[in-house]
Amino acid sequence: MRALTLSVFAVLLLLAVSVCNGRLFEGFGDGYQETDDVTLWPLPQKYQTTPTALKLLASSFQIVHAKDSTAGPSCSLLQNAFRRYFNYIFDYVKKHSADQDKVSDLELTELQVWITSTDPECDGYPSLKTDESYKLSVNQPTAVLKASNVWGALRGLETFSQLVYEDNYGAVTINKTDVSDFPRFAHRGILLDTSRHYLPLKVILANLEAMAMNKFNVFHWHIVDDHSFPFLSQTFPDLSQRGAYHPYTHVYTPADVKMVIEFARMRGIRVIAEFDTPGHTLSWGKGQSKLLTPCYSGSTPSGTFGPVNPILNSTYDFMTSFFKEISKVFPDAYIHLGGDEVDFSCWKSNPDIQKFMQQQGFGQDYSKLESYYIQRILDIVKATNKGYMVWQEVFDNGVVLKADTQIHVWKEKPDYKSEMAKITAAGFHALLSTPWYLNRISYGQDWQGIYKADPQSFDGTAEQKKLVIGGEACLWGEYVDATNLTPRLWPRASAVAERLWSDENVNDIVSAYTRLVKHRCRMLRRGIPAEPLFVGFCPHEYGGL
C-alpha cells in the first residue's frame, strides 16, 4: 500500500511539473477541439483554439464597446470591468517592466464587447433567470465578445483573461480562439458564515473577487446565528448593539452591506442573505426581549432560552417589521429563511408551549409547532413580494410551500440523493450542498470527491432533474476566520464551480487536475492565497499581504 501511494504521488508530481512548465491537456467530449494549451477554468461548453499566437501590447491594446453594442461608455458596470480585466492581463508586465513596445506581425489590438439586448441591464441586478451566455472570437487584429447583456459579458471577459499567457520570451500572448459558452446551472453559490467568526469587509470582498474568477454567481451570506448578530438593523439597532461580539468593531453597517451588494453586482453576483429562525437565534434574544422561549427545569424557569417563541403575537409583529426592512436592504428576489436544526427540548419544557400544543391539537408532535411557526414566517416574507429559500427540514416536516420555493439540501442522512429525488418529485426547485461542506478538511487531494459530486446524480425523470437549479459550496465558521478562510476555500471551491458551470460530461479527474493546478497558480497571481494541490511551485508565487 505504501508503494502504491508513492507511485500515485510520483504521477501527480510529474503532472504538476508538466503543468508548471506550460503544456497542458488533451480535450474531451463531443463539440470540443482542445489542444494541450487549455488552461480555462471552469471549462466552457464549446472551445476551439489554434496554434496561431497573437501578441498584446499594454501600450496599444484596448477593451472597448463595439459599434453596434446597446451598451456604451455610460455603462459603469462594463467600464469598471474593462479596467479591471486590463489590469489583470497586464499587471505583472507593468510591475516587472517587460518590453511591451516590440512590434509584432501578429498583434491583437482590441477586444470589442458587443451587447445585443435592447436592455443591457447596466443598472440592474443579476437574478435566477439571468442569461450568462456569451460568444468569444479571438482573431487578428480584433477580438469580439458577444453577449445578450452585461452578465454574459462579465463571464466572457473572465474567459478572455484566462486565455492570455506569457510566451517563452515574456510577451503577453493569446491564441486565435473561438468560445461558445453558458452555465449548466443557474444558481452557483458560496456560503460564508459571519456569525461564528466576524469576517472583515475586505475578506468578503476578496472572496467575491475569487468567486467571479471562478464564475460563481451567488453569495449566500449566512450573516447571523446563535453566536453573534453582526447585521446592524436600523429598525432594531439593539439586535447588533447587544448581540454582536462588539457593537462597533464587529458589525456590518448599512454602508458596509451596500458596499458588499454593489461590489458583488459589479461582478455579476447575487447576494442572498440568510436569517435563520426559529433555531440558531440565541444572539437575537439579547437585543429583543421576549423573542426567545424561556426554558424550564421542572416547574420553574431555568434562566436559559431556546428557539424563537412561536406562540406569542409579539413574535410575529417583530418578524413582520424585521423582514420588511430586510426585503428593502437586500435587493435580490430571494431571502434564505433557514429553518434547520430546531431543538425541541426547550419547547417541551415550557408549560405555556405545552398548553398551546393541546389547544392546537398538535399532541406531542413538536415538528407541527415548528411548521406552524415557519408557515407564519413564510406568509410574512411572501407579503414583502420576496421568494424564499429554506433548508430541507422545512420540506421534510410538511410545511405548505409556494411553488417557486427553493429547497436547500444539506443532510448526509439518510441519503442526499433520495432527498433530491423527493423534493423534485414534489415539484419544487432543489439546491445541493451536502457534498460541498468545505469547512470539513482532510489531507491531500480532497477536491476530487468534491469534483465528482453532481446535483443531478439521483434517480428521477428528466423533468425532475430540470428542477435542480444548482448548488452551493458552504464554509461554516466554527473554525474559520480571516486568517484561514481564503486558502481553505480555494481552490477546493473551484471544483464545485466547474461542476456547476461546465457540461456534465466534463468529469475526468486527470484532465481537471492539470487545469486546476494552473488555475490555482493564476489565482495566486491575482493575489488570492489559494492553497497548493501538489509539491512544487508556481511561476508567480503569492506575495503575501
Salt bridges, closest charged atoms under 4 A:
ASP36 OD1 - ARG23 NH2 3.12
ASP37 OD1 - ARG23 NH1 2.91
ASP91 OD2 - LYS95 NZ 3.18
GLU132 OE2 - ARG155 NE 2.87
GLU132 OE2 - ARG188 NH2 2.86
GLU158 OE1 - ARG526 NH1 3.04
GLU166 OE2 - ARG525 NH2 2.98
GLU166 OE2 - HIS540 NE2 3.45
ASP167 OD2 - LYS55 NZ 2.76
ASP193 OD2 - ARG196 NH1 3.06
GLU209 OE2 - ARG84 NE 3.89
GLU209 OE2 - ARG267 NE 3.10
ASP225 OD2 - ARG196 NH1 3.15
ASP225 OD2 - HIS222 NE2 2.58
ASP225 OD1 - HIS280 ND1 2.90
GLU262 OE1 - ARG265 NE 2.94
GLU274 OE1 - HIS220 NE2 2.73
GLU274 OE1 - HIS222 ND1 2.74
GLU274 OE2 - HIS336 ND1 3.89
ASP332 OD1 - ARG270 NE 2.78
ASP340 OD2 - HIS280 NE2 3.64
GLU341 OE1 - HIS280 NE2 2.94
GLU393 OE2 - LYS411 NZ 3.96
ASP404 OD1 - LYS402 NZ 3.85
GLU412 OE2 - ARG440 NH1 3.34
GLU419 OE1 - LYS422 NZ 3.66
ASP446 OD2 - ARG492 NE 3.09
ASP454 OD2 - ARG184 NH1 2.83
GLU463 OE2 - LYS466 NZ 3.32
GLU472 OE2 - HIS187 NE2 2.76
GLU472 OE1 - HIS220 ND1 2.66
GLU472 OE1 - HIS408 NE2 3.77
GLU478 OE2 - ARG196 NE 3.76
GLU498 OE2 - ARG515 NH2 2.65
GLU504 OE1 - ARG184 NH2 3.97
